[in-house]
Amino acid sequence: MLRHPDGSSFRFDPGALSLELLVTGGPGRLAYFETLHAPVDLVRWASESRLPGEPWPTEGAGSAAGPRLGVSAEEVAAARALRDALWRLVEGHVHAAPPGPGDVAVVNGAAAHPPLTPRLDGSGGREWAAGGTGTGLLSTVARDAIDLLTGAYAHRIRTCAAHDCRLLFVDTSRPGKRRWCSMERCGNRHKVRAHRARTTTTAEN
């Protein structure tokens, strides 16, 4: 569920973990949507992302529901830097622009660290090993971005077709015809505008 600063909310599935990080804010005007201010914000994002497993409490929170994820203020700043680099790289990819060397370095630098460690739990399900860090989380995100930008669905990364929406997603549907960030939001607004245009044209004729 994506929450807009104006109070509205809608369902949005960007199709990839690395693209989920983009909705936490971004460079330039996208700073208006900033949500990563403190370690608890990055932990919350991880627990609400497509990473499987139980929500992750911060170190010392006392909950035993899931593995601990220790995040520092420096790692939050690194998360914002990785996110901003990904915004530029992915938008550039959509428009067939060459990647900026600085942004490539940020992503590669994050991916160079050990990622979070998955393991089987006692019931044969998947969980994350204890001792996860913000750096490990960012490595996992960066590696996902590299796989996405170089993988089979790289040509299906798109920007929402609405003229006033910059949300990015990868279309993993079989038909490959997704145009909107969400049918609840931009898709529905397009249908409403199209209906009004048809109604106006009919009335004028």
C-alpha positions as a Markdown table, in Angstrom:
| # | Residue | x | y | z |
|---|---|---|---|---|
| 1 | Met | 0.0 | 0.0 | 0.0 |
| 2 | Leu | 1.6 | 3.3 | -1.1 |
| 3 | Arg | 0.7 | 6.3 | 1.0 |
| 4 | His | 0.8 | 9.8 | -0.6 |
| 5 | Pro | 1.7 | 12.8 | 1.6 |
| 6 | Asp | -1.7 | 14.2 | 0.8 |
| 7 | Gly | -3.3 | 11.4 | 2.7 |
| 8 | Ser | -4.5 | 9.3 | -0.2 |
| 9 | Ser | -3.3 | 5.7 | -0.6 |
| 10 | Phe | -3.4 | 3.0 | -3.3 |
| 11 | Arg | -2.0 | -0.4 | -4.1 |
| 12 | Phe | 1.2 | -0.3 | -6.1 |
| 13 | Asp | 3.3 | -3.3 | -7.1 |
| 14 | Pro | 6.5 | -2.2 | -8.8 |
| 15 | Gly | 7.4 | -5.9 | -9.5 |
| 16 | Ala | 10.9 | -5.9 | -8.0 |
| 17 | Leu | 12.5 | -5.3 | -4.6 |
| 18 | Ser | 14.9 | -2.6 | -5.9 |
| 19 | Leu | 12.0 | -0.6 | -7.4 |
| 20 | Glu | 10.1 | -0.8 | -4.1 |
| 21 | Leu | 12.9 | 1.3 | -2.5 |
| 22 | Leu | 12.2 | 4.1 | -5.0 |
| 23 | Val | 8.8 | 4.9 | -3.4 |
| 24 | Thr | 10.6 | 6.1 | -0.2 |
| 25 | Gly | 11.6 | 9.4 | -1.8 |
| 26 | Gly | 14.3 | 10.4 | -4.3 |
| 27 | Pro | 16.5 | 13.2 | -5.7 |
| 28 | Gly | 15.3 | 16.7 | -6.6 |
| 29 | Arg | 11.5 | 17.1 | -6.4 |
| 30 | Leu | 11.1 | 13.6 | -5.2 |
| 31 | Ala | 12.5 | 14.6 | -1.9 |
| 32 | Tyr | 8.9 | 15.7 | -1.1 |
| 33 | Phe | 8.1 | 12.0 | -0.6 |
| 34 | Glu | 11.0 | 11.3 | 1.7 |
| 35 | Thr | 10.2 | 8.6 | 4.3 |
| 36 | Leu | 13.7 | 7.4 | 5.3 |
| 37 | His | 14.7 | 9.7 | 8.2 |
| 38 | Ala | 15.8 | 7.3 | 10.9 |
| 39 | Pro | 16.9 | 3.6 | 11.3 |
| 40 | Val | 13.4 | 2.6 | 12.3 |
| 41 | Asp | 12.1 | 3.9 | 8.9 |
| 42 | Leu | 14.5 | 1.6 | 7.0 |
| 43 | Val | 13.5 | -1.4 | 9.2 |
| 44 | Arg | 9.8 | -0.6 | 8.6 |
| 45 | Trp | 10.4 | -0.4 | 4.8 |
| 46 | Ala | 12.1 | -3.8 | 4.9 |
| 47 | Ser | 9.3 | -5.4 | 6.9 |
| 48 | Glu | 6.7 | -4.0 | 4.4 |
| 49 | Ser | 8.7 | -4.9 | 1.3 |
| 50 | Arg | 8.5 | -8.1 | -0.8 |
| 51 | Leu | 11.3 | -9.7 | 1.2 |
| 52 | Pro | 9.8 | -12.8 | 2.8 |
| 53 | Gly | 9.6 | -13.4 | 6.5 |
| 54 | Glu | 8.3 | -11.8 | 9.6 |
| 55 | Pro | 8.5 | -8.0 | 10.2 |
| 56 | Trp | 11.9 | -7.1 | 11.6 |
| 57 | Pro | 12.2 | -5.2 | 14.9 |
| 58 | Thr | 15.1 | -2.9 | 15.5 |
| 59 | Glu | 17.9 | -4.0 | 17.8 |
| 60 | Gly | 16.8 | -4.0 | 21.4 |
| 61 | Ala | 13.1 | -3.8 | 20.5 |
| 62 | Gly | 12.4 | -7.0 | 22.5 |
| 63 | Ser | 10.2 | -8.7 | 20.0 |
| 64 | Ala | 11.2 | -12.3 | 19.1 |
| 65 | Ala | 8.8 | -12.5 | 16.1 |
| 66 | Gly | 11.6 | -12.3 | 13.5 |
| 67 | Pro | 15.3 | -11.9 | 13.0 |
| 68 | Arg | 17.0 | -8.7 | 14.3 |
| 69 | Leu | 18.0 | -6.1 | 11.7 |
| 70 | Gly | 20.5 | -3.6 | 13.1 |
| 71 | Val | 20.5 | -0.3 | 11.2 |
| 72 | Ser | 22.7 | 2.7 | 11.9 |
| 73 | Ala | 22.1 | 6.4 | 10.9 |
| 74 | Glu | 25.0 | 6.0 | 8.4 |
| 75 | Glu | 23.2 | 3.1 | 6.8 |
| 76 | Val | 20.1 | 5.1 | 6.4 |
| 77 | Ala | 22.1 | 7.8 | 4.6 |
| 78 | Ala | 23.6 | 5.0 | 2.4 |
| 79 | Ala | 20.0 | 3.8 | 1.7 |
| 80 | Arg | 19.0 | 7.2 | 0.5 |
| 81 | Ala | 22.1 | 7.5 | -1.7 |
| 82 | Leu | 21.5 | 4.0 | -3.2 |
| 83 | Arg | 17.8 | 4.9 | -3.8 |
| 84 | Asp | 18.7 | 8.2 | -5.6 |
| 85 | Ala | 21.3 | 6.4 | -7.7 |
| 86 | Leu | 18.7 | 3.8 | -8.7 |
| 87 | Trp | 16.2 | 6.5 | -9.6 |
| 88 | Arg | 18.6 | 8.0 | -12.1 |
| 89 | Leu | 19.8 | 4.6 | -13.4 |
| 90 | Val | 16.4 | 3.1 | -13.9 |
| 91 | Glu | 14.8 | 6.3 | -15.4 |
| 92 | Gly | 17.9 | 6.5 | -17.7 |
| 93 | His | 17.4 | 2.8 | -18.7 |
| 94 | Val | 13.8 | 3.5 | -19.6 |
| 95 | His | 14.8 | 6.4 | -21.9 |
| 96 | Ala | 17.9 | 4.5 | -23.3 |
| 97 | Ala | 20.3 | 7.0 | -21.7 |
| 98 | Pro | 23.8 | 5.9 | -20.7 |
| 99 | Pro | 24.2 | 5.2 | -17.0 |
| 100 | Gly | 26.1 | 7.8 | -14.9 |
| 101 | Pro | 29.5 | 6.5 | -13.7 |
| 102 | Gly | 28.9 | 7.8 | -10.2 |
| 103 | Asp | 25.5 | 6.1 | -9.9 |
| 104 | Val | 27.0 | 2.8 | -11.2 |
| 105 | Ala | 29.7 | 3.1 | -8.5 |
| 106 | Val | 27.1 | 3.6 | -5.8 |
| 107 | Val | 25.1 | 0.4 | -6.8 |
| 108 | Asn | 28.3 | -1.7 | -7.3 |
| 109 | Gly | 29.6 | -0.5 | -4.0 |
| 110 | Ala | 26.5 | -1.5 | -2.2 |
| 111 | Ala | 26.4 | -4.9 | -4.0 |
| 112 | Ala | 30.0 | -5.6 | -3.0 |
| 113 | His | 29.0 | -6.2 | 0.7 |
| 114 | Pro | 27.6 | -9.6 | 1.9 |
| 115 | Pro | 23.8 | -9.6 | 1.4 |
| 116 | Leu | 21.2 | -10.8 | 3.9 |
| 117 | Thr | 21.4 | -14.6 | 4.4 |
| 118 | Pro | 18.3 | -16.7 | 3.7 |
| 119 | Arg | 17.8 | -20.0 | 5.4 |
| 120 | Leu | 15.2 | -22.7 | 6.0 |
| 121 | Asp | 13.3 | -22.6 | 9.2 |
| 122 | Gly | 12.2 | -25.6 | 11.3 |
| 123 | Ser | 9.0 | -26.1 | 9.1 |
| 124 | Gly | 10.8 | -25.9 | 5.8 |
| 125 | Gly | 9.8 | -22.3 | 5.2 |
| 126 | Arg | 12.1 | -19.4 | 4.4 |
| 127 | Glu | 13.4 | -17.0 | 6.9 |
| 128 | Trp | 16.4 | -14.6 | 7.3 |
| 129 | Ala | 19.4 | -15.4 | 9.5 |
| 130 | Ala | 19.8 | -13.4 | 12.6 |
| 131 | Gly | 22.4 | -10.6 | 12.7 |
| 132 | Gly | 21.2 | -8.8 | 9.5 |
| 133 | Thr | 22.4 | -5.2 | 9.0 |
| 134 | Gly | 21.4 | -2.3 | 7.0 |
| 135 | Thr | 24.5 | -2.8 | 4.8 |
| 136 | Gly | 23.4 | -6.4 | 4.1 |
| 137 | Leu | 19.9 | -5.1 | 3.3 |
| 138 | Leu | 21.3 | -2.6 | 0.8 |
| 139 | Ser | 23.5 | -5.2 | -0.8 |
| 140 | Thr | 20.4 | -7.4 | -1.3 |
| 141 | Val | 18.6 | -4.5 | -2.9 |
| 142 | Ala | 21.6 | -3.5 | -5.1 |
| 143 | Arg | 22.0 | -7.1 | -6.3 |
| 144 | Asp | 18.3 | -7.2 | -7.2 |
| 145 | Ala | 18.7 | -4.0 | -9.2 |
| 146 | Ile | 21.7 | -5.5 | -11.1 |
| 147 | Asp | 19.7 | -8.6 | -11.9 |
| 148 | Leu | 16.7 | -6.6 | -13.0 |
| 149 | Leu | 18.7 | -4.2 | -15.3 |
| 150 | Thr | 20.6 | -7.0 | -16.9 |
| 151 | Gly | 18.0 | -9.7 | -16.9 |
| 152 | Ala | 15.2 | -11.1 | -19.0 |
| 153 | Tyr | 12.7 | -8.4 | -18.0 |
| 154 | Ala | 15.0 | -5.4 | -18.4 |
| 155 | His | 13.0 | -4.3 | -21.5 |
| 156 | Arg | 9.8 | -4.4 | -19.5 |
| 157 | Ile | 10.8 | -1.7 | -17.0 |
| 158 | Arg | 8.5 | 1.3 | -17.6 |
| 159 | Thr | 7.4 | 4.6 | -16.3 |
| 160 | Cys | 3.7 | 5.0 | -15.6 |
| 161 | Ala | 1.9 | 6.3 | -18.7 |
| 162 | Ala | 0.2 | 9.1 | -16.8 |
| 163 | His | 1.8 | 12.4 | -17.8 |
| 164 | Asp | 2.1 | 13.5 | -14.1 |
| 165 | Cys | 3.4 | 10.3 | -12.6 |
| 166 | Arg | 7.0 | 9.1 | -12.4 |
| 167 | Leu | 6.5 | 5.8 | -10.7 |
| 168 | Leu | 8.6 | 3.0 | -12.2 |
| 169 | Phe | 7.6 | -0.7 | -12.5 |
| 170 | Val | 8.6 | -3.8 | -14.3 |
| 171 | Asp | 5.8 | -5.5 | -16.1 |
| 172 | Thr | 6.0 | -9.2 | -15.2 |
| 173 | Ser | 2.5 | -10.0 | -16.6 |
| 174 | Arg | 2.3 | -12.6 | -19.3 |
| 175 | Pro | 0.7 | -10.2 | -21.9 |
| 176 | Gly | 3.3 | -7.5 | -21.1 |
| 177 | Lys | 0.7 | -4.7 | -21.6 |
| 178 | Arg | 0.8 | -3.0 | -18.2 |
| 179 | Arg | 0.7 | 0.9 | -18.6 |
| 180 | Trp | -0.2 | 2.3 | -15.2 |
| 181 | Cys | 1.4 | 2.3 | -11.8 |
| 182 | Ser | -2.0 | 1.3 | -10.4 |
| 183 | Met | -5.4 | 0.9 | -11.9 |
| 184 | Glu | -6.8 | 2.3 | -8.6 |
| 185 | Arg | -5.0 | 5.6 | -9.3 |
| 186 | Cys | -3.6 | 6.5 | -12.7 |
| 187 | Gly | -5.5 | 3.9 | -14.6 |
| 188 | Asn | -8.8 | 5.0 | -13.1 |
| 189 | Arg | -8.0 | 8.7 | -13.6 |
| 190 | His | -7.3 | 8.0 | -17.3 |
| 191 | Lys | -10.6 | 6.1 | -17.7 |
| 192 | Val | -12.5 | 9.0 | -16.1 |
| 193 | Arg | -10.8 | 11.6 | -18.4 |
| 194 | Ala | -11.5 | 9.5 | -21.4 |
| 195 | His | -15.1 | 9.1 | -20.4 |
| 196 | Arg | -15.5 | 12.8 | -19.9 |
| 197 | Ala | -13.8 | 13.5 | -23.3 |
| 198 | Arg | -16.3 | 11.1 | -25.1 |
| 199 | Thr | -19.2 | 12.6 | -23.3 |
| 200 | Thr | -18.2 | 16.2 | -24.2 |
| 201 | Thr | -17.6 | 15.2 | -27.9 |
| 202 | Thr | -21.1 | 13.5 | -28.0 |
| 203 | Ala | -22.7 | 16.6 | -26.5 |
| 204 | Glu | -21.0 | 18.9 | -28.9 |
| 205 | Asn | -22.2 | 16.8 | -31.9 |
